[in-house]
Amino acid sequence: MFFANRFDIIRLYLLDMKIYLYIDTSSEVSSIALLDQSRVIAQRTNLIQKEHASVISVHIEEICKEGGIALATVAGVIVMNGPGSYTGLRVGLSTAKGICYALSLPLYLINKLAFYAYVIHRQFASLNSFYIIAQARVGEYYGALYSGDVSSLQMNIYTQEQLLNATEHALFSYEVKLFSLPSVQTIKSNKEDLLTYCQFIITRYEDADVLLAEPFYLKNVHINKINKL
């Protein structure tokens, strides 16, 4: 396996294919990966949301070792930047910013709603408009209205009643939790979708300002009141 990985790296350099570090800690399952234009070179996932912060550095070290790639040689860092878990978004982005700042690497941010709108458009090319939705908190949903262009998504927080009244548009979700809403089609992505969209972001958009980049929360921070003793 080691020699196979070394051969792959030589092939990448000969073809001038750039390798990127991908970080997604925005939801219950984290994904840390090294990828190029055509494949995922190495990947680690974590299924326990509360452990994302404690395993992210370990996973980055492991995939670099597995791929035989020094972190300093990657072409940039790509982060799934929200909407999603507040803590998860901060963990992913702060780690990426530290790496980019230390190694002078470009930082690319992916909006999750835009990514899934892109996936839906690839799978249902005949649809001119639709909603992509996901659970925000009980009774509230992240939502984005696609109308012909991923870059011009109208994103907002919706109630279930608002979505039920949006009968003029198809409803898609990337979370199984939303089966409680009728007429919602569940959408899934694959590695090809991710690779294609990452290249779309890198080639079409400028990299983010490492110092000023912030997580895309979409919804306001919800703070529980602390009971006084």
C-alpha positions in Angstrom: 0.0 0.0 0.0 2.8 2.4 0.8 4.5 2.0 -2.6 1.1 2.3 -4.3 0.6 5.6 -2.5 4.1 6.9 -3.4 3.4 6.0 -7.1 0.2 7.9 -7.0 1.9 11.0 -5.6 4.5 10.8 -8.4 1.7 10.5 -11.0 0.0 13.5 -9.5 3.0 15.7 -9.7 3.7 14.6 -13.3 0.2 15.6 -14.2 0.4 18.8 -12.1 -2.8 17.7 -10.2 -3.2 19.7 -7.0 -4.2 18.0 -3.7 -6.5 19.7 -1.2 -7.4 19.1 2.4 -11.1 18.8 2.9 -12.8 19.4 6.3 -16.4 18.9 7.2 -17.4 19.0 10.9 -20.7 20.7 10.4 -23.0 17.8 11.3 -23.1 14.7 13.4 -20.7 12.9 11.2 -17.3 14.5 10.4 -15.3 13.9 7.3 -11.6 14.8 6.9 -10.1 13.9 3.5 -7.3 14.5 1.0 -8.6 14.9 -2.5 -7.5 15.8 -6.0 -9.5 16.5 -9.2 -10.5 12.9 -9.7 -10.6 11.0 -6.4 -10.5 10.9 -2.6 -6.9 9.9 -1.7 -7.5 9.2 2.0 -10.4 9.9 4.3 -11.4 9.6 8.0 -14.9 10.0 9.5 -16.1 10.4 13.1 -19.6 9.4 14.1 -19.7 11.0 17.5 -20.4 14.8 17.2 -19.0 15.7 20.6 -15.6 14.2 19.6 -15.0 16.2 16.4 -12.7 18.7 18.2 -10.6 15.9 19.8 -10.1 13.8 16.6 -9.8 16.3 13.8 -6.0 16.8 14.2 -5.5 13.1 14.6 -7.5 12.4 11.4 -5.5 15.0 9.5 -2.2 13.4 10.6 -3.5 10.0 9.7 -4.7 10.8 6.1 -1.4 12.7 5.4 0.5 9.6 6.5 -1.7 7.2 4.5 -1.5 9.4 1.4 2.3 9.9 1.8 1.7 13.7 1.6 3.2 16.4 3.7 0.5 18.8 4.9 2.7 21.8 3.8 2.5 20.5 0.1 -1.3 20.7 -0.2 -2.6 23.4 -2.5 -5.3 24.7 -0.1 -7.9 23.8 2.5 -11.6 23.4 1.7 -14.2 23.7 4.5 -17.9 22.9 4.7 -18.7 26.1 6.4 -22.4 25.8 7.2 -25.2 26.0 8.0 -24.9 23.4 10.6 -23.8 22.7 14.2 -22.5 25.9 15.8 -19.7 24.1 17.6 -18.9 21.9 14.7 -18.6 24.8 12.3 -16.2 26.6 14.7 -14.1 23.5 15.1 -13.7 22.9 11.3 -13.1 26.5 10.4 -10.7 27.4 13.2 -8.6 24.3 12.4 -8.5 25.2 8.7 -7.6 28.9 9.5 -4.8 27.8 11.7 -3.4 25.5 9.0 -3.8 28.1 6.2 -2.3 30.9 8.3 0.7 28.8 9.4 1.4 27.4 5.9 0.3 30.4 3.8 -2.4 28.3 2.1 -5.6 29.5 0.4 -8.9 28.8 2.2 -12.1 27.8 0.3 -15.5 27.8 1.9 -18.4 25.6 0.9 -22.0 26.5 1.7 -23.9 23.2 2.4 -27.2 24.4 1.0 -25.4 25.6 -2.2 -23.6 22.2 -2.5 -26.8 20.2 -2.3 -28.6 22.6 -4.7 -25.7 21.9 -7.1 -26.2 18.1 -6.6 -29.9 18.3 -7.1 -29.5 20.4 -10.3 -27.1 17.7 -11.7 -29.6 15.0 -10.9 -32.8 16.9 -11.9 -31.5 19.2 -14.7 -35.1 19.8 -15.9 -36.1 21.5 -12.7 -36.0 25.3 -13.0 -36.6 26.0 -9.3 -36.8 24.1 -6.0 -36.2 24.3 -2.3 -33.3 22.5 -0.5 -34.0 22.2 3.2 -32.5 20.7 6.4 -33.4 20.6 10.0 -32.3 23.7 12.0 -34.0 23.1 15.4 -37.4 21.8 16.4 -40.0 23.4 14.1 -37.4 25.3 12.1 -35.6 24.5 8.9 -32.7 25.8 6.9 -33.9 26.5 3.4 -32.6 27.8 0.1 -34.6 28.5 -3.0 -32.8 27.6 -6.2 -33.9 29.6 -9.2 -31.5 28.8 -12.0 -28.2 29.6 -10.4 -26.4 28.2 -7.4 -24.6 31.5 -6.8 -28.0 33.4 -6.3 -29.7 31.1 -3.8 -32.2 32.8 -1.5 -31.5 31.3 1.9 -33.6 31.7 5.0 -35.0 30.0 8.1 -38.5 28.5 7.5 -41.2 27.0 9.7 -42.9 23.8 8.7 -46.1 25.7 7.8 -44.2 28.0 5.4 -42.6 25.0 3.6 -46.0 23.2 3.4 -47.4 26.3 1.7 -44.5 26.4 -0.8 -46.4 24.0 -3.1 -45.2 25.8 -6.3 -41.7 24.4 -5.8 -40.3 20.9 -5.3 -38.9 20.2 -1.9 -35.6 18.3 -1.4 -33.8 17.4 1.8 -30.4 15.8 2.6 -31.5 14.7 6.1 -33.7 11.6 6.8 -35.2 13.5 9.8 -37.4 15.5 7.4 -39.6 12.5 6.5 -42.2 14.1 8.8 -42.8 16.7 6.0 -44.9 15.3 3.2 -43.7 15.6 -0.4 -40.1 16.0 0.5 -37.6 14.0 -1.6 -34.4 12.9 0.2 -31.2 13.7 -1.8 -27.9 12.0 -1.3 -24.5 13.0 -2.6 -21.5 10.9 -3.6 -17.7 11.4 -3.8 -18.0 12.5 -7.5 -20.5 15.2 -6.5 -18.1 16.5 -3.8 -15.0 16.4 -6.1 -16.9 18.2 -8.9 -18.2 20.9 -6.6 -14.9 21.5 -4.9 -13.3 22.1 -8.3 -16.3 24.4 -9.1 -15.6 26.5 -6.0 -11.8 26.6 -6.5 -12.1 27.7 -10.2 -15.1 30.0 -10.0 -14.7 31.8 -6.7 -11.8 33.6 -5.0 -10.4 32.1 -1.8 -11.6 33.4 1.5 -9.8 35.9 3.7 -8.2 33.7 6.3 -8.3 36.4 9.0 -11.9 37.5 8.5 -13.6 34.2 7.5 -16.5 33.2 9.8 -18.9 30.2 9.9 -22.1 30.6 8.0 -24.7 30.0 10.8 -27.8 31.4 8.9 -29.8 31.2 12.1 -29.2 33.3 15.3 -27.4 31.8 18.2 -29.7 30.3 20.7 -28.6 30.7 24.3 -30.2 28.7 27.1 -30.9 30.7 30.3 -28.8 29.5 33.3 -30.8 28.9 36.4 -29.3 30.8 39.4 -28.6 28.8 42.5 
